[in-house]
Amino acid sequence: MKNIVKTLGMAAGCFVALTVSAQQERDFGSDPATCQRNLSLYDTDYKMKNYDAAIVYWRKLWSDCPLSSINLTLQGAVMYKYYIDRELNAEKKNTLIDTLMQVYEKGIELRPQAAANYQIAMMQDMLKYADTPENQPKILKMLEGIISVQKEKTSALTYASYWKIIFGQYTDGAINDEKFIDEYNKLTDLISEAIKKTTAEKAAEELARARDMFDDSFSNSAAASCENLIKIYGEKYDENKNDEEFLRKLTRMLTRKECTDSKLFEMASEQMYALNPSAAAAYNMAMLFLRRDNFDKMVEYLEDAIKNETDPIEKARFNNLLGNIMLSRYNKYTEAKRYSL
């Protein structure tokens, strides 16, 4: 789990285009001639990666005319990271890291229209250089802001960064089982919606891999026992039994953990189908009748689930299950092949 961000970070280079429109207003401050001269000298040194000279001019620009160039925030961050990576003294390194964060914060204040891009860069650098327990609430808040703004366009890396912190907090005992389960549900719902809406095949694959890692890490956690899930959701059932979203999360969680022989799953499945006979509700009813060895009714509800499911991954899973039932219970080879195909 500790390598989840590193794994997805392979695509970090194309994670987001950290650029701002060149049409934004430029301000050369109270001494335009000096500002423009310093900007010209700075640009020359920066392009040559002569950072020791460039950062002298950058500091003057940042102090006197920070809106003279749209590139100052991110280029300043590049230079400070260059020095951070080479600094061996821990105290000096921490001072440089603090300065780096201040650059982002000032950039966000100066150019609010670019705040989302700066926040993404700041979040990545905080995770790299300042991922401490004290900073994690701030990082989480930034991640929530990014997800809120980008919605279904949120990258797998952003979701992975969020889950890494939540998983770490749970492992360290900072959050309880209920909070951990709620965060897992929230994140997997968001990422599933993003997978449905994205038209980019590569992005969809990265999101799916991230979701698989979340599922694996959650399933192996102490929170994901049948006893625990039934207790947590059972206490909330009566007051939420007419809430379709609550029922969907409950039944999905119990299904993933193979807790479908519980009375809670039976009640929730029947209630969910009564409120809205959707694909997910039909699938839960199919599992209910599977547990009762009523395969005819199971097939009926599973066919209903296949007909109404729009997610191709879920539809494939339902078809595969029905194909197996046709083969193992009914010896209907032709139908088994059709469903499997």
N, C-alpha and C positions, 0 to 999 in steps of 0.2 A: 504493500500500500504506500510505503514511503517513497516509492519511485514513480508514482502515478503521474505527477506533473512532469517529471523528467521524460517519461515515456511519450507523453503527448507533446512535450516541448519540442520534438523533432520538427514539428510544423510551425514552430513559433515565428520563424522568419517571415512566413506568409500569414501570420495570425491576424494582423490588422495593418492597414496602411496608415502609418502615423504621420499623416500630412495634413496641412490646413490650406484652405483655399487661398490662392495668391491675391484674391480680390479683397482681402480684409484690409482695413485701414492701417496705414503706417504712420507712425508719429516719431519725428526726429528730435523731440524734446526742445528745451529752451535754447540750445546751441546747435542748430541743424548742421552747420559747416563742420564742427568738430565731430559730431555724431556720424556723419556720412564718411568722413575721413577714417575714423576708427573702424567703421563698419567695413570699409574697403580693405583696410589692413588686416582686419580680423578674417574676412572671407578668404584672403590669400593664404594666410597661415593655416587656417582650418582645413582648407582643401588639400594642403600639402601634409596634413596630419602633424604639423609642427605645433603640438598642443601647448607646450610651455610658453610659446610666444602668443598663441591664439587666445589662451585663457586670460592673459593680461588685458587684451582689448575687450574680450567678452565681458569681463567684470565691469569695465567702464561703461559698456553699452547696457548691461543689465541694471546698472545703477542709474544712469543718466537718461537713457532712451530705450527701454526694454521692448517697446512696440516698433522699433525701427526695422525689425526683420521677423518674419513669421517663424524662422528656424531657430531662434535663440534658445527657447526652452529645451527642445530635444537635442540640439547640438551641445548645449551646456551639460545636459545629462550624459551624453556620450563622453565628454571630456572628464567629468567627475568619475564616471565608472572606470575610465582608463586609469586614473590615479588610485582609485579604491583597489583595483585588482593588483596593483603593484606595491601597495603600502604594506609593510610588514609590522609596523608598530600598531598595536591594537587600539590604543587611545586615538591616534591620528586617523586610523581607518574609520572609527566610529564618528569622528568629527566630519570626515568627508561624506559619510553616509547620511548624516543629519543634514549636511548642506545640500546633498542631492535631493532629498525629500523636500527641502525648502524651495529648491528650484521648481519642482513640479507644482508645489502649492501656489507659488507666486504665478506660475504659468497659467494655472487654472483660474486664478483670480483675474489676471490680465486679459485672458482670452476665453471667456466662458463658453463661446461657441465651439471651442476645441476641447472642452473639459473631458468628454468621454475618452478621447484619444489619449490625453495626458494621464487620465486616471488608469487606463489600461497599462501604459508604460510604467507608471508609478507602482501599480500593484505588482507587476512582474519583478520590478527591482526590489520592492519590499520583501517579496518572497525569497529573492536571491540573497539579499544582503541583511535584511532586518526581520526575519521571520521568528520573532520572539513572542512569548505568551502575552506580553504587554501590547504588542502591535496587532495581534490577531483580531481583536474586535474592530479595529480600524480597517484592516485588510478585508474582513468580511463585509463591512459596510460599503467599502468601495466596490467589492465584487457584486453585491446586491444592486448597487447603483448602475453598474455596467450591464448587468442582466436586465434590469428594468428598462434601460434605454435601448439596448440592442434587441431585446425580445428574442424572436426565433433565429436571429442572425448571430446570437451569442456563440462563440467558438467553444470547441471541446476543451481547450486549454483553460478557459475561464471557469467552466463547470468543474474541471478536474482540480483546479486551484481551490475552489470553494469546498469541494468534498474532502480534500486533503486536510484542511483545517478542521472541519467538522469531525472527521474520523479521528484526528489527533486529539481533539478536545474530549471526545468520548473515551478514547483509550486512556487518557490521563485522568479521567474521572471528573472533568470540568462540567460535563453535561450528563443528564441521566438518560435512561433507556427511552423514555417517552419523547424527549426532545430529539434524540438521535433518530428515532423512527420517523418523527414528523419531518425532520430535515431531509431524510432519505426520500420520503414520499414526495416532498416538494420538488426536490432536485430531479428525480426521475420523471416526474410529470412534465417539468419544463423541458427536459432534454428529449423526451418522447414527442412532445409537440413540435420541437425544433426539427426533429428528424422528419416528421410528416410534412412540414412546410418548406424545407430547403429543397432547392432544385439543383444544387451542386452535389454531384455524386461523391466527390472526395470528402466534402464537409459532412455528408450523411454517414459515411463510413467511419470517420473520426468520432462523430457523436455516438454512433452505435458501439464502438469500441470502449468509449468512456463509460457508457451506460452499463456495459457488460462488467467492467471493472468495479463500478459502484455496486452492482448486484452481487458480485463475488465477495467483495470485502464486507458488505452488509450481511450476507448469508452466513459468513464465517464468524460474525460477531456474537457476543453473548446476548445481545438484545433480541436476536432473531430466533429465539426458541418459541415453540408452540405455546408453552405455558405462559411465557411473557407476553406474547402478542395477544393471546386470548384474554388475559387479565387486563391489559391496557385498553384494548378495543371494547372488551365486554363492559367495562365500567362506563363507557361513553355511548353504548348502543342505544339505550332507551331514549335519550334526549336527542339523538342524531339519526334515528331510524328512518326518518323521512327525507334525509339529506342524501341525494344520489351520489354526490362526490365522496362523502364519508363511506358509504356502502361500497363504492367501487374500490377505494383504497383498502378497505378492510378485506374484501374478498380476494383482491389481487395479492395482498401480503400473505394471507393464509394459504392461498394456492401455491405461491412460490416456495413456501416453507413446508408444503405437504401437510397442512393442518386441516384438510378438508373433511376429516371425520368428526370434527367438533360440532356441537350443537349451535355454536355461534355462527359458523360458516353456513349451516343449513338455514338458520333464521334470516341471515343477511342475504343469502342468495334468493330465497323466495320473496323477500321484501323488495329486493332490487329489481327482480323481474316483474313484480306487480306494479312498481312505480314506472318502470320504463323497460320494455322487452328489447333491450339493445343487444348487440353482439356479445359484449362482456357479460351481461346478465344471462343470456342464453348459454354461454359457455359454463358459467357457474352452475346453472341448472343441470347441464350435461354431467358435470363432475358429481353433482349430488346423486343423480340416478346411477352413475357408475359405481359409487360407493354402495348403493342399494342393490347392485347386480341387475338392474333393470336396463338392459342394453338397448332394447327397442326405444325406450323413452330417451335414453342418452343420445342415440343416433338422431332422433327427431330434433332435439335441442341443439346438437352439434351442427346439423345441417342449417338450422336457423342462424346460428352464430356465423357460419361461413357466408351465408347469403348477405348478412348485414355488416360484416366486418370490412373496413376500408383500409386498414393498415396491412400492407402486403406480407409483412413478417408474421403478424398474428394469423392472418388468413392461411398462410402456408403451414403454420403450426397446427391449426385446427384440421386442415386437410390431411396432414401427416398422421395425426391421431386417429382420424376417422378411417384412413386407409388401413392402419394397424388393426382397428376393431373389425373391419370388414374381413380382414385376413384371418385373424386369430379366433374370432367368435362365430363368424358366419361362413367362413371358407369361400367367400365370394371373391375370387381372384381378379376377375375383370374389374369389379368396382374398386377393389383395393388398389389396383394399378392406376385406375383413373384418378382416384383421390391423391395418390402419391405423386403422380405426374403433375 
